[in-house]
Amino acid sequence: MYLSRFRFNTARPGARRLLSSPQSLHAAVMSSFPHLLPTGSGSGAADGSRVLWRQDRNAIAEVLLYVVSPDRPDMTHLVEQAGWPAAATTEAPGWQSRPYTPFLDRLTKESVWAFRLTANPVHQIRRKEGEPTKRTAHLTPIHQMDWLLNQQRQERGGFLICEKPADKRLLPSGTTHHNRPHHGDRYELMVRDQRNLSFPKQGPDNPSKRHQVTLVTVTYDGRLTVTDPDRLRATLTQGLGKAKAYGCGLMTLVPLPTTAR
């Protein structure tokens, strides 16, 4: 496995075009792996491997692309379209890739990490009795936090979102996240950068037929405790939630500062 990072040159029209279209950016990411055969799902390969990607908008001029993949990518085309091709060299081609497996192997139970995740928090609803369920996006921060705080989701993912120390909470101890206005006081978790996306998509069997795709994405920042290293490794390499072809599902970890542990 490899973890790669590419920085967009947001002054270039090619970068703005890619950043405005999840479909175009997904196609550009997958073009970094010409040997992978698509399965039809949009971000997988015939052998079951998966390519995950995420864009981090840290500032207007600092937009980063992160990619987790089974093989090392060749992002030359991204550098040419949306990077700094004149500055690229053999030693510094315009992106960075490093083996991911050594980091994954270091994950241990009960270790604590800072994390970032962009996801598509959805739930199934039934408007009337007898009707089929419909996938619907969570639109409020409290419900979007609920989606990630779901006990089964965390257990399957191999992690547990950390709670704040009692002396750092603003509300009295004993107040649960079910009977108060928001979770940011209890958990080391924040949700930000909600994006409401809508774009046409070609039908898989008939390219002339197009349908509208709508989805909501949000970015989570917080701290987690590893409860099951193997399950968390699967989460980090296979993704979490829906809409992985549109830049959702990729969770990354970074060590906490020594003074924060």
C-alpha positions as CSV (number, residue, x, y, z in Angstrom):
1,M,0.0,0.0,0.0
2,Y,1.0,3.6,-0.7
3,L,0.0,7.0,0.7
4,S,0.5,9.8,-1.7
5,R,0.1,13.6,-1.6
6,F,-0.2,16.1,-4.4
7,R,-0.6,19.9,-4.0
8,F,-2.8,21.8,-6.5
9,N,-1.6,25.0,-8.1
10,T,-5.0,26.7,-7.6
11,A,-4.0,29.6,-9.9
12,R,-4.1,27.2,-12.9
13,P,-7.4,26.7,-14.8
14,G,-6.8,22.9,-14.9
15,A,-6.7,22.8,-11.1
16,R,-9.9,24.8,-10.8
17,R,-11.6,22.5,-13.3
18,L,-10.6,19.4,-11.4
19,L,-11.5,20.8,-8.0
20,S,-15.0,21.8,-9.2
21,S,-15.9,18.3,-10.5
22,P,-15.7,15.2,-8.3
23,Q,-16.1,13.1,-11.5
24,S,-13.2,14.8,-13.2
25,L,-11.0,14.5,-10.2
26,H,-11.8,10.9,-9.7
27,A,-11.0,10.2,-13.3
28,A,-7.7,12.0,-12.9
29,V,-6.8,10.0,-9.8
30,M,-7.6,6.7,-11.4
31,S,-5.5,7.6,-14.5
32,S,-2.6,7.5,-12.1
33,F,-3.0,3.7,-12.2
34,P,-3.3,2.7,-15.9
35,H,-2.7,-1.0,-15.0
36,L,-5.7,-1.2,-12.8
37,L,-8.8,-2.6,-14.5
38,P,-12.0,-0.9,-13.4
39,T,-14.7,-3.1,-11.8
40,G,-17.5,-0.7,-12.6
41,S,-17.7,0.6,-9.1
42,G,-15.5,3.5,-10.0
43,S,-12.7,3.2,-7.5
44,G,-11.8,-0.5,-7.3
45,A,-9.9,-3.0,-9.4
46,A,-10.6,-6.5,-10.6
47,D,-8.6,-8.0,-7.8
48,G,-10.6,-6.2,-5.1
49,S,-8.0,-3.5,-4.4
50,R,-9.3,0.0,-3.8
51,V,-8.1,3.4,-4.5
52,L,-9.2,6.0,-2.0
53,W,-8.7,9.8,-2.3
54,R,-9.6,13.0,-0.5
55,Q,-9.0,16.7,-1.1
56,D,-8.1,18.9,1.9
57,R,-8.9,22.6,1.5
58,N,-6.6,24.0,4.1
59,A,-6.7,27.5,2.6
60,I,-7.7,29.2,-0.6
61,A,-4.2,28.6,-2.1
62,E,-3.4,25.3,-0.2
63,V,-5.5,22.4,-1.5
64,L,-4.0,19.0,-1.2
65,L,-4.9,15.6,-2.7
66,Y,-4.3,12.5,-0.6
67,V,-4.5,9.1,-2.2
68,V,-4.2,5.6,-0.6
69,S,-3.6,2.9,-3.2
70,P,-2.3,-0.7,-3.5
71,D,0.4,0.5,-6.0
72,R,2.6,3.6,-6.3
73,P,0.8,6.1,-8.6
74,D,2.2,8.1,-11.5
75,M,0.8,11.6,-11.1
76,T,2.7,13.2,-14.0
77,H,-0.5,14.2,-15.8
78,L,-1.8,15.9,-12.6
79,V,1.5,17.9,-12.3
80,E,1.1,18.9,-16.0
81,Q,-2.6,19.9,-15.7
82,A,-2.8,21.3,-12.2
83,G,0.6,21.5,-10.5
84,W,4.0,23.1,-11.1
85,P,5.5,21.2,-14.1
86,A,8.4,23.6,-14.6
87,A,9.6,22.9,-11.1
88,A,9.3,19.1,-11.3
89,T,12.5,17.0,-11.3
90,T,13.4,13.3,-11.2
91,E,14.0,13.6,-7.5
92,A,11.0,15.8,-6.9
93,P,8.4,15.0,-9.6
94,G,5.7,17.2,-8.1
95,W,4.0,14.7,-5.7
96,Q,5.1,12.5,-2.8
97,S,4.5,8.8,-2.4
98,R,5.6,6.6,0.5
99,P,5.0,3.0,1.5
100,Y,1.9,2.8,3.8
101,T,2.3,-0.7,5.1
102,P,5.1,0.1,7.7
103,F,2.9,2.7,9.3
104,L,-0.2,0.4,9.3
105,D,1.9,-2.3,11.0
106,R,2.8,0.1,13.8
107,L,-0.8,0.5,14.9
108,T,-1.4,-1.0,18.3
109,K,-4.4,-1.4,20.5
110,E,-5.2,1.5,22.8
111,S,-2.9,3.9,21.0
112,V,-4.4,7.4,20.5
113,W,-4.2,9.4,17.2
114,A,-5.5,12.5,15.7
115,F,-7.5,11.8,12.5
116,R,-9.2,13.4,9.6
117,L,-12.0,11.9,7.5
118,T,-14.1,13.2,4.7
119,A,-17.3,11.2,4.5
120,N,-20.9,11.1,3.1
121,P,-23.0,10.7,6.3
122,V,-26.3,9.1,5.2
123,H,-29.2,7.1,6.7
124,Q,-32.1,5.1,5.4
125,I,-35.6,6.5,5.8
126,R,-39.1,5.3,4.9
127,R,-41.6,8.2,4.3
128,K,-44.7,6.0,4.3
129,E,-45.6,2.5,5.5
130,G,-44.9,0.0,2.7
131,E,-42.6,2.2,0.7
132,P,-39.0,1.1,0.1
133,T,-36.4,2.9,2.2
134,K,-34.5,5.8,0.7
135,R,-30.9,6.8,1.3
136,T,-30.9,10.4,2.7
137,A,-28.1,12.7,3.8
138,H,-27.7,14.0,7.3
139,L,-27.8,17.8,7.0
140,T,-27.1,19.1,10.6
141,P,-23.8,18.9,12.4
142,I,-25.3,17.1,15.4
143,H,-26.7,14.3,13.1
144,Q,-23.5,14.2,11.1
145,M,-21.6,13.7,14.4
146,D,-24.1,11.0,15.4
147,W,-23.3,9.1,12.2
148,L,-19.6,8.8,13.1
149,L,-20.3,8.3,16.8
150,N,-22.6,5.3,16.0
151,Q,-21.3,2.5,18.2
152,Q,-21.6,-0.2,15.6
153,R,-19.8,1.9,13.0
154,Q,-16.9,2.6,15.4
155,E,-16.7,-1.1,16.4
156,R,-16.6,-2.2,12.8
157,G,-14.0,0.5,12.1
158,G,-11.7,-0.6,14.9
159,F,-11.7,2.7,16.7
160,L,-13.4,4.7,19.4
161,I,-13.8,8.5,19.3
162,C,-12.1,10.0,22.4
163,E,-14.1,11.9,25.0
164,K,-12.8,15.1,26.4
165,P,-11.4,15.2,30.0
166,A,-14.1,16.2,32.4
167,D,-12.3,19.4,33.3
168,K,-12.4,20.5,29.7
169,R,-16.1,20.2,29.2
170,L,-18.4,23.2,29.5
171,L,-21.5,21.2,30.5
172,P,-21.9,19.4,33.8
173,S,-20.6,15.8,34.0
174,G,-23.3,13.2,33.5
175,T,-24.9,15.0,30.6
176,T,-25.2,12.6,27.7
177,H,-24.9,13.4,24.0
178,H,-28.5,12.3,23.6
179,N,-30.0,15.1,25.7
180,R,-28.0,18.1,24.9
181,P,-27.7,20.4,21.8
182,H,-24.3,19.3,20.4
183,H,-21.5,16.8,20.9
184,G,-18.5,19.1,20.6
185,D,-18.5,19.6,24.3
186,R,-18.1,15.9,25.2
187,Y,-16.1,14.4,22.3
188,E,-12.8,15.2,20.7
189,L,-14.6,15.7,17.4
190,M,-15.6,18.5,15.1
191,V,-17.4,18.6,11.8
192,R,-16.7,21.2,9.1
193,D,-16.5,22.0,5.4
194,Q,-20.0,20.7,4.4
195,R,-20.3,20.5,0.7
196,N,-23.6,20.0,-1.2
197,L,-22.7,18.4,-4.5
198,S,-24.9,17.9,-7.6
199,F,-23.7,16.7,-11.0
200,P,-24.9,14.5,-13.9
201,K,-23.6,11.0,-14.3
202,Q,-23.6,8.7,-17.3
203,G,-25.5,5.4,-16.9
204,P,-23.2,2.4,-16.7
205,D,-25.0,0.5,-19.4
206,N,-26.0,3.3,-21.6
207,P,-23.7,6.4,-21.7
208,S,-26.3,8.4,-23.5
209,K,-28.6,8.3,-20.4
210,R,-27.6,10.6,-17.6
211,H,-29.0,11.0,-14.1
212,Q,-28.4,13.6,-11.5
213,V,-26.2,12.6,-8.5
214,T,-26.6,14.6,-5.3
215,L,-24.6,14.1,-2.1
216,V,-23.5,15.9,1.0
217,T,-19.9,15.5,2.2
218,V,-18.4,16.8,5.5
219,T,-14.9,16.6,7.0
220,Y,-14.3,15.3,10.5
221,D,-11.3,16.2,12.6
222,G,-10.8,14.6,16.0
223,R,-9.0,12.0,18.1
224,L,-9.5,8.3,18.3
225,T,-8.3,5.3,20.3
226,V,-7.5,2.1,18.4
227,T,-9.7,-0.7,19.7
228,D,-8.9,-3.3,17.0
229,P,-5.8,-2.7,14.9
230,D,-6.8,-5.1,12.1
231,R,-10.2,-3.6,11.7
232,L,-8.7,-0.1,11.7
233,R,-6.1,-1.1,9.0
234,A,-9.1,-2.2,6.9
235,T,-10.8,1.1,7.5
236,L,-7.7,3.0,6.5
237,T,-7.2,1.0,3.2
238,Q,-10.8,0.2,2.3
239,G,-12.6,3.4,3.4
240,L,-15.5,4.3,5.6
241,G,-19.0,4.9,4.3
242,K,-20.5,5.6,0.9
243,A,-19.4,7.8,-2.1
244,K,-15.8,6.6,-2.2
245,A,-15.6,7.4,-5.9
246,Y,-16.3,11.0,-5.1
247,G,-13.6,11.6,-2.6
248,C,-15.2,10.2,0.6
249,G,-14.2,7.5,3.0
250,L,-10.4,8.2,3.3
251,M,-9.4,8.4,7.0
252,T,-5.8,9.5,7.8
253,L,-4.0,9.5,11.2
254,V,-1.2,11.6,12.6
255,P,0.6,11.2,15.9
256,L,-0.5,13.5,18.8
257,P,2.0,16.0,20.2
258,T,3.7,14.5,23.2
259,T,2.3,17.1,25.5
260,A,-1.3,16.3,24.3
261,R,-1.2,12.6,25.2
